[in-house]
Amino acid sequence: MTSSNLSKWRNDENIPKCDLIYAVAEYFNVSTDYLFGREIPSEITSTDNYTPEEYEIIISLRMVDQATQKLALAAMNGVLQAHKELLALAEAEQKSALDDDDE
């Protein structure tokens, strides 16, 4: 797919062939209806269960291939683990400071 073709599609100057639409849907692991805005995955049809940030993460992960999803999840898990460790450290320091004040 060339940037020229993509530009023509975006500007409604050309229509992509069916096999290319199918290939794009396969690449992003979505249906062709989803590409055309006719289908929203059922698990994210309601934003009531998510904060805007959570919803953005879900949508962003849907837009990338599976390998990139795994990398993103590993990065998020690393951030969450570091956050957990920092909270534990801060709690230990606070407890230590309280113990020093009691002496």
N, C-alpha and C positions, 0 to 999 in steps of 0.2 A: 504494500500500500504506500503510495507516495503522498507527500504533503500537498502536492497539487491536487490529487484526487480528493483528499480529505477536505481541502478548502472548497472545492467545487460542490461536494456534498453539503457542507455547512451552509453554503450560499445558495443552495437549491438550483445549481447550474447543471447538476448531473445526479443520477440515481445509481447507487451501488448495485451490482449484480447480486442475485440471491445467494450464490455460493460464497461470496465475500461476507455478506451479512451473517450467514451461518458460521463462517470461520471466526468472525469477531465475537459472536455469541459464545462459541466454544472456548475461545481464548479467555474470555472473562467469566466463564462458567455461569452464564445466565441464558435465559431464553431469548429468542428473537423478539417476542412480545415485550419483554423487559427493555430491550434496546429501544423499542419504539414508544416506550412509556405507557404501555397498556397493561403491564403486570408489575405488581410490587410483591416481593417475596412475603409469604403469609406471616412469617415470624416477626416481620418488622412493619406490618401494616398499621399498627397503632403505636404512636410515640408516647402514649400515656405511661408506659412502663419504663421509659428511658428518659434520662436527662438529655438536653440537646447535645452535650459532649459525647455521651454514650451512643446516641443515634449517629452522630458524625463518624465515630469510630467504626460502627457496624457498616455504614454505607461505604466508608473508605476501604475497609477490608474486602468488601464485595467487588470492588473495582480493580483488584489486583489478582495476579495469578497465585496459585496455591503455595509456591515456594516463597513468594514475598509475604504472604499471609503468615507463614511459619516464622519467618524472620521478624516480622512485626510483633507477633505474639511473644517470641523469645525476648525481644527488646522490652516489651511491656512487663513481662515477668521479672526481668532484671531490675527495672525501675521500681516495681512493687516490692521486691526483696530488699533493695537498698533503702527504700522508705521504711520498711518494717524494722530494719536494723538501726536506722537513725532514731526511730521512735523508741526502741528498746534502750539505746544508748542515752537518749535524753531522759528517759524515765529513771535509769540507773543513776545518772548524774544528779537528778532532782532528789532521789532518795538519799544519796550520799550527802548532799548538801543539808537535807533535813536532819540526818543522823549527826552531822557535825554541829549543827545548831543545838541539838539536845545535850551535847557534852559540855 
